[in-house]
Amino acid sequence: MDAEEKVSRYLEKIKKEDKKIKAFIELNPNVLEEAREIDRKIKQRKAGTLAGLAIAIKSNINVRGLRATCASKTLENYVSAYDATVIERIKREDGVIIGMTNMDEFACGSSGETSYFGPTQNPAAPGRIPGGSSSGSAAAVAAQFCDIALGSDTGGSIRNPASHCGVVGLKPTYGLVPRYGLIDLAMSLDQIGPIARDVYFTALMLEVIAGYNPMECTTINVPKQEYSKNLSRNIAGYKIGFAREFEEFTDPKIMGVIKNSLKKLENLGAEIVDVQLPNLGKGLSTYYLTVFVEFFSATRKFDGRRYGYKIEEVCGREVLRRILLGKYISQKEYSGKYYKKALQFRSLIKQELLAALSGVDVIAGPTVPKLPHELGTKIEDPLIMYGYDVLTVPANLAGIPGGVIKAGEAEGIPVGLQIQGKPLEEQRILNVMYALESNSGSRHDEKRI
């Protein structure tokens, strides 16, 4: 199947089904023309590694000529004037940008319900939230509207919806993927990463977008890795850590699925090793104090003078809550009491997580502590919503990579196994997920749609 035909089929499927799912905010009006150009390159044997693949992009990543709305009225008419570094790399490898996906407003949320353009439906569990904040990207992959999507992960925003929607997601090591062109939630935590239906496409996208950008101070200068070519199902001898603290926070129904996956990994030759994460529960408050301050700083440019609207005048409740709390904490008389204390705990959590990883290859456990709630459920206490992030925020605080793959289902709803690794050891995470995927009978197939 050529690129134009594949994209045409995706567009037809989106036209029929996305009014209900709301995975996309905007489709690329030039996508068929771009697909035809890539088909010409394929015939000339000059095409890149993503040739013919349809890629969906979270609406907080700049794609020239398309809107980067952050799913907010603040930027509802903002058209990007440039490509983010990751978009330049995708286009260089002939990936076809099919459109911009829905999300929690300014990435503030864990459910996919705070978008100005309306909530996203979970294709894998109709009537339930898809998770957030990369809700549209995960839903687009799960609904088979595209081959691969990009999301951003500040405290679990790739891994959370990947788990709820039953797809594969990966948050890279902080600095492995350039952040230039990403609209910040919290700059010291944000990372762009792939979401896909299988591990192969996840690995392929990671090797395209990863790599040093000399114009950006947060990227790491490391040799280029060929993650997709180095995938291995052989995990015999791997030591996989499991922390008993996971069980303190997690629904027993989810833990049952997770333990079944650990048994599968054990049957594949891995050794399950107990590790300790005694401060796991402290990560949530540490994370949110950091986010409030950094988000407040990041939003000062949305003053309505140069583009868009003034954010405080048009944003939703959760965005405004974070701005006001960030402003409060940032005041000189409170900064030492809250923000500096959060930075101290962040160092402690990082040390603890790296110590736990020092004796194992990866740590495996649940991704989210509870099953996704029904769309439209009234949750007045924000701490209940923040609780979705308790198992994912430590990886962001420590800057380590974390991946998610479907482990099974509980009550008919997907449950994701989270695999966390040492900095820059994405390949080990991918290999563990690949082994589990192969054992479950799910295989890579470029022809499916």
VOGU-3710 file (C-alpha; in Angstrom, 3 decimals, decimal comma):
1> mdaeekvsry> 0,000/0,000/0,000  1,465/3,372/-1,012  1,506/6,419/1,260  -1,321/8,246/-0,485  -3,654/5,253/-0,312  -2,808/4,619/3,348  -3,366/8,251/4,331  -6,647/8,315/2,355  -7,882/5,330/4,341  -6,901/6,951/7,612
11> lekikkedkk> -8,689/10,177/6,648  -11,841/8,257/5,756  -11,753/6,428/9,088  -11,195/9,708/10,950  -14,104/11,299/9,089  -16,417/8,454/10,127  -15,331/7,975/13,734  -13,546/11,002/15,162  -16,647/13,121/15,759  -17,269/10,805/18,708
21> ikafielnpn> -13,694/10,134/19,794  -12,326/13,700/19,329  -8,727/12,593/18,971  -7,872/15,427/16,556  -8,150/19,196/16,854  -6,986/19,829/13,293  -6,053/17,744/10,250  -3,272/18,696/7,859  -4,995/20,074/4,718  -1,916/19,242/2,615
31> vleeareidr> -1,463/15,683/3,829  -2,472/13,918/0,582  -0,196/16,145/-1,503  2,663/15,429/0,905  1,926/11,692/0,746  2,071/11,771/-3,069  5,473/13,443/-2,914  6,723/10,727/-0,580  5,415/8,047/-2,950  7,557/9,611/-5,683
41> kikqrkagtl> 10,578/9,376/-3,369  9,783/5,743/-2,599  9,699/4,903/-6,316  13,049/6,656/-6,749  14,462/4,757/-3,716  15,240/8,066/-2,011  12,754/7,836/0,864  13,579/8,052/4,568  12,955/5,553/7,358  9,449/6,860/8,123
51> aglaiaiksn> 8,341/6,925/4,488  4,606/6,431/4,141  3,859/6,401/7,880  1,104/8,711/9,121  2,154/10,635/12,226  -0,169/12,494/14,619  1,262/15,346/16,713  0,142/16,587/20,127  -1,130/20,148/19,855  1,604/21,603/22,075
61> invrglratc> 4,355/20,791/19,545  4,923/23,333/16,755  4,320/22,190/13,176  4,733/24,946/10,624  1,421/25,982/9,078  -0,734/24,086/11,596  -2,225/25,339/14,826  -0,441/24,677/18,129  -3,418/25,372/20,363  -2,447/23,510/23,560
71> asktlenyvs> -6,196/22,685/23,478  -6,881/26,139/24,924  -8,908/29,141/23,847  -5,752/31,106/24,679  -4,078/29,824/21,505  -7,072/28,583/19,504  -5,995/30,592/16,430  -2,210/30,420/16,849  -0,606/29,032/13,665  2,967/27,815/14,100
81> aydatvieri> 5,565/29,748/12,123  8,234/27,057/12,482  8,811/23,342/13,018  9,936/21,917/16,332  13,235/20,011/16,101  11,396/16,674/16,335  9,126/17,707/13,443  12,125/18,670/11,296  13,533/15,193/11,924  10,244/13,446/11,123
91> kredgviigm> 9,915/15,367/7,859  13,550/14,635/6,987  12,722/10,915/7,252  9,539/11,392/5,171  6,946/10,854/7,872  3,540/12,302/6,903  2,047/14,671/9,482  -1,657/13,810/9,429  -2,839/16,286/12,055  -2,727/17,813/15,531
101> tnmdefacgs> -4,203/15,869/18,427  -6,400/16,838/21,343  -5,002/17,070/24,869  -5,668/18,368/28,353  -5,468/22,171/28,218  -1,804/23,242/28,345  -1,054/19,623/29,382  -2,704/20,310/32,756  -4,593/17,111/33,448  -4,508/13,336/33,645
111> sgetsyfgpt> -7,845/12,497/32,038  -8,184/14,166/28,620  -11,256/16,054/29,825  -9,947/19,623/30,230  -9,582/20,478/26,525  -11,297/23,640/25,278  -12,294/21,565/22,227  -14,067/18,923/24,287  -13,038/15,684/26,032  -11,461/12,761/24,207
121> qnpaapgrip> -13,138/9,334/24,242  -11,175/6,157/25,006  -11,454/3,894/21,928  -10,304/0,877/23,956  -12,837/1,456/26,756  -15,803/3,481/25,424  -17,332/5,749/28,017  -14,086/5,977/29,989  -11,399/8,639/29,989  -8,389/7,943/27,732
131> ggsssgsaaa> -5,951/9,442/30,253  -3,889/12,557/29,778  -2,501/14,843/28,998  -1,562/13,231/25,637  -5,129/11,974/25,328  -5,648/12,595/21,619  -2,330/11,048/20,620  -3,034/7,813/22,501  -6,645/7,721/21,295  -5,585/8,321/17,668
141> vaaqfcdial> -3,229/5,332/17,843  -5,745/3,119/19,647  -8,486/4,015/17,141  -6,111/3,260/14,236  -6,281/6,805/12,871  -2,487/6,868/12,337  0,643/4,726/12,589  2,496/6,663/15,303  1,847/9,738/17,435  3,981/12,139/19,417
151> gsdtggsirn> 3,071/13,138/22,938  4,783/15,013/25,735  5,380/13,619/29,208  5,854/15,883/32,230  4,677/13,495/34,942  3,188/10,583/33,027  1,357/12,278/30,156  2,525/9,693/27,597  2,489/6,661/29,871  -0,856/7,331/31,558
161> pashcgvvgl> -2,953/7,417/28,334  -0,878/4,621/26,785  -1,929/2,447/29,722  -5,619/3,405/29,593  -5,812/3,016/25,793  -3,828/-0,230/25,570  -1,018/1,069/23,360  2,769/1,446/23,664  4,298/4,677/24,967  7,786/5,813/25,893
171> kptyglvpry> 9,087/8,754/27,917  12,785/9,110/27,028  15,626/10,090/29,318  15,469/13,834/29,985  17,600/15,530/27,319  17,679/12,632/24,858  15,012/14,243/22,665  15,187/17,997/21,917  12,466/20,120/23,500  12,811/23,044/21,063
181> glidlamsld> 9,346/23,770/19,684  7,481/22,211/22,612  5,226/24,614/24,505  6,274/24,143/28,127  4,319/22,838/31,047  7,417/22,485/33,245  10,706/22,804/31,407  12,801/20,778/33,863  10,451/17,788/33,507  8,977/17,845/29,963
191> qigpiardvy> 10,030/15,293/27,363  8,636/14,519/23,912  8,165/10,831/23,143  6,398/8,334/20,853  3,103/6,478/21,177  2,432/3,552/18,840  0,522/0,291/18,506  3,653/-1,807/18,866  7,194/-1,691/20,160  8,856/-1,659/16,730
201> ftalmlevia> 7,199/1,612/15,646  7,916/3,087/19,079  11,604/2,247/18,720  11,691/3,496/15,129  10,232/6,874/16,051  12,548/7,250/19,024  15,662/6,775/16,894  14,380/9,449/14,485  13,608/12,136/17,066  16,422/11,453/19,555
211> gynpmectti> 19,771/13,197/19,354  21,708/16,300/20,226  20,587/19,765/19,198  23,476/22,262/19,574  20,972/25,126/19,760  19,368/23,721/22,913  20,967/23,624/26,354  18,999/20,647/27,717  19,860/18,025/25,082  22,519/15,390/25,689
221> nvpkqeyskn> 25,298/14,824/23,164  25,345/11,025/22,833  25,978/8,698/19,866  22,952/7,942/17,691  21,224/4,662/18,561  19,406/2,301/16,196  16,747/1,179/18,650  14,543/-0,621/16,108  17,419/-2,627/14,630  18,703/-3,595/18,082
231> lsrniagyki> 15,377/-4,918/19,390  15,763/-8,333/21,003  13,196/-10,702/22,489  15,913/-12,447/24,463  15,704/-11,162/28,030  17,125/-14,287/29,668  19,282/-13,165/32,579  17,650/-9,740/32,905  17,082/-8,672/36,491  13,719/-6,944/36,790
241> gfarefeeft> 13,020/-5,007/39,981  9,618/-4,843/41,644  8,854/-2,563/44,597  6,332/-3,728/47,183  5,429/-0,052/47,657  3,586/-0,226/44,315  0,924/-2,359/45,994  0,209/0,276/48,650  -1,139/2,679/46,011  -2,615/0,342/43,392
251> dpkimgvikn> -6,039/-1,234/42,931  -5,755/-5,018/43,566  -7,461/-5,705/40,210  -4,649/-3,862/38,428  -1,979/-5,534/40,557  -3,327/-8,924/39,542  -2,723/-8,105/35,878  0,728/-6,693/36,632  1,828/-9,748/38,578  0,668/-11,977/35,762
261> slkklenlga> 2,931/-10,010/33,387  5,840/-10,340/35,799  5,281/-14,101/35,783  5,423/-14,063/31,968  8,721/-12,189/32,079  10,016/-14,711/34,592  9,012/-17,527/32,254  11,025/-15,804/29,511  14,170/-16,118/31,622  14,144/-12,872/33,599
271> eivdvqlpnl> 14,708/-12,793/37,350  12,258/-10,774/39,461  14,092/-8,937/42,243  12,629/-6,995/45,175  13,665/-3,324/45,328  12,704/-0,589/47,769  11,162/2,813/47,038  10,211/4,034/50,535  9,567/7,631/49,428  7,379/6,731/46,438
281> gkglstyylt> 4,373/8,533/47,899  6,287/11,783/48,415  6,902/12,137/44,683  3,435/13,497/43,988  3,659/16,601/46,197  7,260/17,184/45,102  6,209/17,006/41,459  3,220/19,326/41,691  5,046/21,997/43,681  7,686/22,020/40,931
291> vfveffsatr> 5,088/22,101/38,162  3,101/24,960/39,697  6,158/27,215/39,857  7,539/26,344/36,424  4,126/26,511/34,744  3,437/29,948/36,220  6,752/31,145/34,794  6,079/29,547/31,386  2,664/31,175/31,012  3,832/34,768/31,530
301> kfdgrrygyk> 4,309/35,086/27,762  0,597/34,437/27,161  -0,364/38,001/27,972  -2,581/38,620/24,933  -0,329/41,353/23,538  1,562/39,518/20,789  -0,807/36,641/19,988  -3,832/34,875/21,396  -5,712/35,884/24,519  -4,513/36,601/28,031
311> ieevcgrevl> -4,403/33,147/29,565  -5,981/34,005/32,930  -9,037/35,500/31,178  -9,955/32,478/29,040  -8,378/29,338/30,512  -10,133/26,475/32,296  -10,273/25,823/36,038  -7,280/23,491/36,272  -4,972/25,781/34,291  -6,013/28,771/36,411
321> rrillgkyis> -5,527/26,762/39,606  -1,944/25,934/38,636  -1,162/29,517/37,627  -2,469/30,933/40,914  -0,713/28,321/43,030  2,505/28,873/41,092  2,231/32,609/41,622  1,675/32,103/45,344  4,577/29,690/45,791  6,878/31,884/43,700
331> qkeysgkyyk> 6,543/34,834/46,040  9,786/35,527/47,829  8,456/34,909/51,313  7,184/31,435/50,401  9,782/30,160/47,923  12,080/28,745/50,574  9,201/27,095/52,398  7,786/25,246/49,390  9,770/25,295/46,147  13,248/24,836/47,630
341> kalqfrslik> 11,928/22,055/49,837  10,470/20,392/46,724  13,867/20,565/45,026  15,443/18,849/48,046  12,900/16,036/47,932  13,404/15,772/44,185  17,088/15,003/44,765  16,143/12,427/47,395  13,677/10,677/45,088  16,210/10,638/42,248
351> qellaalsgv> 18,887/9,115/44,493  16,441/6,506/45,766  15,278/5,515/42,290  18,808/5,300/40,887  19,870/3,241/43,922  17,000/0,817/43,282  18,014/0,569/39,620  21,692/-0,009/40,433  21,168/-3,704/41,126  18,727/-4,481/38,302
361> dviagptvpk> 18,318/-3,911/34,571  14,867/-2,315/34,838  12,048/-1,807/37,333  8,591/-3,063/36,338  5,244/-2,259/37,908  1,863/-0,621/37,383  1,525/2,617/35,428  -1,571/4,081/37,050  -2,993/3,111/40,437  -6,651/2,919/39,422
371> lphelgtkie> -8,837/2,187/36,424  -9,938/5,182/34,318  -13,151/6,794/35,541  -16,207/7,333/33,382  -16,236/10,421/31,189  -18,067/13,300/32,834  -17,600/12,078/36,402  -17,592/15,082/38,736  -14,315/15,143/40,662  -14,261/18,268/42,805
381> dplimygydv> -11,092/17,462/44,752  -8,067/17,996/42,443  -5,966/15,734/44,675  -8,055/12,759/43,533  -7,205/13,536/39,899  -3,549/14,152/40,754  -3,481/10,663/42,288  -3,393/9,134/38,789  0,228/10,336/38,567  1,690/8,840/41,738
391> ltvpanlagi> 3,462/5,972/39,948  4,678/7,935/36,914  6,062/11,200/38,337  9,218/9,653/39,891  10,687/8,945/36,444  10,317/12,617/35,492  11,748/13,833/38,784  14,754/11,543/38,282  15,076/12,191/34,523  15,062/8,453/33,721
401> pggvikagea> 13,269/6,702/30,828  9,981/4,864/31,244  7,927/2,808/28,833  4,437/1,314/28,930  2,982/-1,719/27,193  -0,393/-3,386/27,580  -0,189/-6,068/30,265  -3,774/-7,241/30,024  -7,215/-6,065/31,056  -9,173/-5,551/34,272
411> egipvglqiq> -12,952/-5,347/33,946  -12,437/-5,170/30,174  -10,216/-2,066/30,462  -6,543/-2,047/29,347  -3,878/-2,115/32,049  -0,334/-1,021/31,210  2,905/-2,402/32,619  5,430/0,387/33,258  9,110/-0,405/32,666  11,641/2,109/34,058
421> gkpleeqril> 15,355/2,035/33,350  18,638/3,773/34,013  19,381/7,022/32,143  19,975/6,423/28,406  19,072/2,723/28,676  15,957/2,946/26,516  17,074/-0,147/24,613  16,661/-2,372/27,672  13,169/-1,007/28,260  12,252/-1,582/24,614
431> nvmyalesns> 13,633/-5,122/24,728  11,582/-6,046/27,792  8,442/-4,641/26,161  9,305/-6,413/22,889  9,698/-9,749/24,676  6,354/-9,316/26,418  4,669/-8,208/23,194  6,028/-11,229/21,328  4,877/-13,531/24,112  1,360/-12,091/23,910
441> gsrhdekri> 1,142/-12,824/20,180  1,057/-9,182/19,061  3,485/-8,675/16,184  4,589/-5,735/14,058  2,732/-5,477/10,743  3,152/-2,367/8,585  0,096/-3,222/6,454  -2,505/-2,991/9,164  -4,741/0,051/9,390
//
